[in-house]
Amino acid sequence: MNSIELRHIINDRISLIDDESFLSAIKTILDSKISSAVYKLSDFEKERINSGREQLKNGNAISNDDLQSEISKWLNSK
């Protein structure tokens, strides 16, 4: 089966679907495949990234293992 036949089958089957959330999910998948634009960070996102880098540079960081341990202790104390 070639790509033209597959497109035809997919189009036929999609036209029979009434589930809006399912169609939205398909659209999201298609949009991600088609989109070739480069994601642009907002000023807020850039600020948060720079803040995180600064914290890391200043030693204000915790390993993932230590963080998971803290979370487990906190959850078990509740």
C-alpha positions, -999 to +999 in steps of 0.1 A: +000+000+000+015+033-010+012+067+007-016+079-016-037+049-008-031+053+029-041+090+027-073+080+010-082+054+036-073+077+065-094+105+050-124+082+046-121+069+081-116+103+097-147+116+080-168+089+099-155+100+134-177+123+154-156+122+187-144+158+190-116+150+215-103+121+194-103+144+163-085+170+183-058+145+193-054+135+157-051+172+147-024+177+174-004+147+160-007+161+125+002+196+135+034+183+152+044+164+121+037+193+097+051+222+119+086+230+110+087+264+128+113+270+155+098+275+189+104+310+202+108+315+239+088+342+256+106+368+277+092+351+308+106+317+297+140+333+290+140+349+324+132+316+341+159+298+323+185+325+331+173+324+368+178+286+369+212+289+353+222+315+379+209+293+408+229+264+394+260+285+391+257+296+427+253+261+440+216+264+447+207+230+433+196+196+445+201+163+429+170+145+416+177+116+441+178+140+470+146+157+458+128+124+454+139+115+490+126+148+503+093+143+485+089+108+498+096+119+534+071+148+530+044+125+516+049+099+543+046+125+571+011+135+559 
